Amino acid sequence: WKGYNKNHKTWEPVENLYEYGAGEVVTDYEVERAKHQSVRYVNMSKTERAVEHLRGKHGLEGTLQQHIETYNAEMESVIKQKLGRKLSDKEVKALKVRKEKIIMTRMNPEWHKPDHDHPNGRSKMRWLVLGYMQAQSTEITDAPTLLDSTVKMLVAMGSEQCEVEEDEISTGDIATAFLQGYDFDKEISQQYIGYRAYPGAELDVWEYNGPIYGDETAPMNLHNTFTDLMTGEMKYEKMTVEQIKKMAKLEDLQYSQSKNELAMYRDPKTGHIVAKWVDDIITRGSKRATEKFWKVMEARWKLKSWGYVTENNPRIFCSKK
């Protein structure tokens, strides 16, 4: 920009320029700059160019193919679970004419160094809503979490309604938990999210049907979804047909929610206790009650894993062994 030296740091983010009508200026600038650079993106697909942009921006290790696989998997997962129809260019222009808000998103990449489980390293992608672009809600959006002392007490106290030989501790965690929470209430106005794969790419816009990572409502939405499941008060109108079919085959859970630990639940009949920290779950009670609980969990959620804690088989709960 003329009039500013190279040390001036108050630049306008490129996303804002695209969003508020200056996209052609940025495109012209990038085309002009490209004339003085080597041709890096010839014959690259949109996905390959997007991933190459992320690798350069974030200095990612690993191969292009490793990151493409996780990029595609994340895109497919979010689109399948929380997005509706993709809008045409004509429809996107109509949204802008009507000045309807398009909530922008970005892809957040991570690279995990090689370990015994992943000797070649591991790529991870997370498609995020830019929360600051949402209309600020007046509702409480922070989900309750367990006190550390509660977890210690749960492990130490044992179970009241089963013999010592039957008493079991188990842990498990939900995979991509926010994507498995309720969809938005169908009575509210349709929302839209946009994604620009790399600077200069066209803006892709979808119907936004339920909160994804980064959404200010996602944590509380997951908590409410889990609580309704535990107390037998599921809101089926906010669930997918596939989720409803799986749950229809099982008996509803009838746990009571703790009044001073809102992320803890107890079955009054069996004394089985369930506590969660966002998507990490720990339980205490008889093996029979534990098996029944995890059967329902496997029907409602896609789980990473679950298992019993034994002397020879320690497990991790919230980074605690």
N, C-alpha and C positions, 0 to 999 in steps of 0.2 A: 504494500500500500504506500502510495506516495506521501511524503511528509512525515514518515516514521522511520526511525533507524532500526537496525537489526536487533538492538537490545530492548526494544519496546515489547512488553509482554502482555498487553491488554488486548489480544486479538479476539475477534468474535469466533466462537466455535463453528466449524464448517457445517454442523448439523443445523444450526440456527439459520445460516445463510440459505440452505436448501429449503428449510421449513417456511421461511418468511419472504420468499420471492426472489432471492438473489442467486438461485441455482445456476442460471446461465452464465453469470459472471465467474463463478467458481469453475464451471466446466471449461470456459474459454481459457481461464488461467492454467488449468491442468493440461489442456491440449497444447498450449504454447510452451509450457515447461517440458512436456514430453518430447518436443522437437529437439531438445538439447540433452536428452537422456537416451540410454540404450533402450531398445524395444524389449520390455520385460514380459508383456502379457500377450504376445502374439499366440494365437491358437489355444489360449487358455479358456476353459469354461467359466461360467459365472461363479460356480462354487470354488473352483481352483483359484480364481483371482481373489475371491473373498478371503479364503484361507491364507493365501500368500500375503495379503494385506495384513492380516492378524499376526502372522509370524514375524513380519517386519516391524510392525508397530510395537509388539510386546516382547520381541527378542526371544521367541520360543525355540527351544531345542526340539529334537525329534524330526521325523520325516514329514514331507508334505502329505503322504498317504495316511499316516497315523492321524493327523489332524483332520483330514477330509472325512475319514470314517466317523469320528466323534461329532464333527460339524453336521454331517448329514443325519446322524442318529438323533441329535438334539433337535434339529429342525423338524424332522418327521414326528418325534414324540410330542412336541408342543403343538404342532398343527393338528395332529390326530386327537389330542385330548382337550385342548382348550380354545382352538380357533375354529371359526366357521368358514364361510365361503371367501375365496380370494377375489378382490374387486378388480374389475377391468380398468384400464387407463382412463376410460371415459367416466367411469363411476368415481374414480379418485378425484378427477378434475371437478366433478359435480359436488363432491364433499367440500372441496376447497372453496368453491363458489358460494356454497351455503354456510361457509365458515364453521363447519363441524370439526370438532377436535379430533386429531389423529395422535394417539399416544405413541411416541417413538420408543424404539427398543434398540438394544445392541447385543452383540455376542461377546461374552466374557470368556477368554481362553485361559487354561491352566496347563502347566506341564509338571508332572510328578517324576522325579528322578527314578532310575532303575532301582528295584528292590527284589526281594526273593519271590514276591507274587508277580511282579512285572519286570522281568530282566531287561526288557528293551525300553523301559520307561513307559509312562502312561499319559495320554492326552485326555483332557476333559474340557467340554464346552458347556456353557450355561447361557441360555437366551434370556435376557433380562429386560423387564420394563424399566424405563427411566422414570422412577417414582416421582421426581420433582416436576414432571410434566402433567401429573394427575391433578384433578381438582381435590384440594385438601379436604378430607372427610372430618366431620365433627364427631364421628363415632370413635370408640376406643379400638385401635388396631393392633396394639401390643398384646400378643398371646401370653397367657400365664405359663410359667415354667416352675419346676420343682426347686425347693430349697435343697442345698447339698445335705443339710442335716436330716432331711426327710428320707433321702436315699439311704443314708447310713442307718437310720432307724428301721427302715423297711428290711434291710439285710440282717440287722441284729436281733429284731424282736421275734422272728418266727411267726408261724400261723396259729390262729386261735382254734380253728374248727377242723383240724386234721391231725393225725398222728405224726410224730417226728419222722418216722420212716417214709411217710407219704409227702412230706413237705418239700417243695421244689422251688428254686429260683430259676427264672428263665429271662432271657433278653432277646431282643430282635430290633430290626429297624426297617422303616418303610422307604422304598426306592422312589426318588423324584416325588416326594410327598406332596408338595404344593400343587402339582399337576393332577393329583388324584382327589383333591378337595371338591367341594360343591362348585357347580357352575353359578354364574350370576343369576339373581332373581329375574325371571322372564318378564316381570312387569316393568322393569326399568328400561330406559331408552338403550337402543343398540349402541355399543361402543366399538371403536376401531383402533387397531394398532398398526404401526408402520415399521418397516425395516429396510434400511439401505445397506446392501451387502458390503459395499466399499465406496469410497469417495468417487462421485461421478456416476454411480450406478442408479438405475431407476428406482423409485420408491415403490416397494411392494406393500400392499395394504390388505388386511384381513378383518373379518368380523371378529370381535373379541368377546368370547362367550364365558370365560372364567379366568380367575387370577393365576398368573404365572409368577416365577421368581422375580423379585424386584417390586412387584405390586404391593402398595401399602396395605391392602386388605388381605394379602395371602396368608400371613401367619395366623390371624384370628379366624380366617375362613377354614384353615386346616383344623384348628382347635375345635371350632364349632362342629365340623364334620365328624371328627373323632368322638366328641362328647355325645352327639346325637346317636351315633352308632352304639356307644357303650350303654346309653340309657334307654335304648329301644324307641327313640323318637326321630328316626331318620326322615329327612325331607326328600321324598322320592322325586318330587318335581324338579329338584336341582341335580339329579343324578342322571347318568347316561343309561340307555336301555340295557347295555351290556352289564353294567353294575347292578341294575335292578334284577335282571334275570339270575345272576349269581346269588344275590341275597335272598331271593324268593324261595330257594331250596333249604334255607337254614332257619333255625329258631332264633328270634330276636334276643339279644342280650338284655339283661335287666339289672345293670349295675347302678349303684347310687354314686353321685358325684360328691366328693368331699367339699365341705363349705369353706374350709380355710386352706385347702390345697386344691385348687381348681383343676389341676392336671393329674389328680389321683381319683381312682374309682374302686368301689368295693361291691362284690356280689353278696347281698344279705343272706342268701341261702347257703352258699358254700364258704363264705369268708375269703374268697379269692380276691387279691388286690392287684390292681394294674396302675402303673404310673408311667408318665411319658415326659420326655424333654424334646419338644418339637416333633421329630420323627423317630427318636430312640425310645424304646419301650422296655420296661422291666416289670416282671410279675412275681408274685409270691403266693403259694397255696398248693393244694393237692394236685397230683399229676393229672387226675381225671379232669378237674376244672381247667387246668392249664392247657391240656390238649384241646378241649372244647373251645377255649378262647382263641387259640392260634388257628384253629380250623376256620373260625369266622373271619379272623384277620386275613387269612390267605384268600378268602372269597372276596373280601371287600377291597383289599389293597394288593398291589404288587410289592412283595417284600424282598429286601436284599438277602436276609437270612434270619433264622431264629434258632435257638437251641437252649439246652439246660446248662446251668452252671454246676460243675462238679469239681471235686478235688483235682482230678486229672484233666479237666477240660475247662479252664478259665475262659471267660468271655469279657468283651469290652462293652461298657455302658458309659456313654459320654466321656470317653477317653480314660475311664477308670477301669482297671482290671479286677 
